[in-house]
């Protein structure tokens, strides 16, 4: 069926889209009259009585959950407030979400329903499902396990505050990996999401019309406030398409980059031979967190991420740098290449150039994707693997340089290499 787009929703004439609010400045997301700045199926979304309105009927049902999406940005850290009113069924406010099909969203949802059963919970649409029930303070571990570590509110008081069929108020706070929901002033969930592979740190905002029985939901007084300590924009060092932004270094003669490194289906593939490395074009990175996702497609082997890389051939083909080990079974070890650093319990953990990691059980089985985050701040380097702290160095004698990915004997694959500057 052909759908007509809502008129001029995403054009720059929209006052909402024209706003560029910095931290601490509020953005009015709804002008009270039109759907300017919003995009959704016009069969279900309109403005009535000064409120954004989503509705289905017996004669006009939706076959699946459908969403009205705010097109003016993908906020990271923010406070979002809105008044909502629901007549029958279920709805929710999507945030830090992505669009997986036209007007279909996946991601965090501040849920609410006509019975009050789900109002205030944290649900992840088309992903991990219910992450926290009302009244729960939850920590989601790196492996996805959810632990209830406290209580946020009295269930009876929250339910007593909810006006069935009347106007209620939602407040959502997203800061880093910490998420907070409040309904009518009561904190309903408090979640810390440490599952790096599944969590979202930025994304779209939207409202839901739920499939099923006829319903109507309305929203007004919708205000977004970016937070002062909002997460800095990340830089994708690997674009998922080609090797732009990288140079190839090897001592082997007449070996082109593409014989060792290639991109297939969005995956950065390395044959492992000959020995060498990809190096970022920039050699001045400092104070950052680099996020690397890797796996061994066959047998495990040796590899590493080099940070603060500078002079070439400090040790054979390798440049002066600090190597953060990816070797299977030893991910997170430090190897110094013409550099110096300190670790705790050095007499037990320092073995020549090698500084042993704190645990060898953080890696996933061969063939599965792992996540390493390397935080370089001043003269310190901190490493996590799949959410576990595995190493921490202090007094590093290098604090800036290029970032390199090694080719060191065994095929390895990368799907994400992303750098986030630190404030």
Secondary structure, 3 states (H helix, E strand, C coil): CCCCCCCCCCCCCCHHHHCCCCCCCEEECCCCCCCCCEECCCCCEEEECCEEEEEECCCCCCCCCEEEEECCCCCCCEEEEEEEEEECCEEEEEEEEEEEECCEEEEEEEEEECCCCCCCCEEEECCCEEEECCCEEEEECCCCCEEEEEECCCHHHHHHHCCCCCCEEEEEEEECCEEEEEECCEEEEEEEECCCCCCCCCCEEEEEECCCCCEEEEEEEEEEEECCCCCCCEEECCCCCCCCCEEEEECCCCCCHHHCEEEECCEEEECCCCCEEEEECCCCECCEEEEEEEECCCCCCCCEEEEEECCCCCECCECCEEEEECCCCCCCCEEEECCCCECCCHHHHEECCEECCCCCCCCCCCCCCEEEEEEEECCEEEEEECCEEEEEEECCCCCCEEEEEEECCCCEEEEEEEEEECC
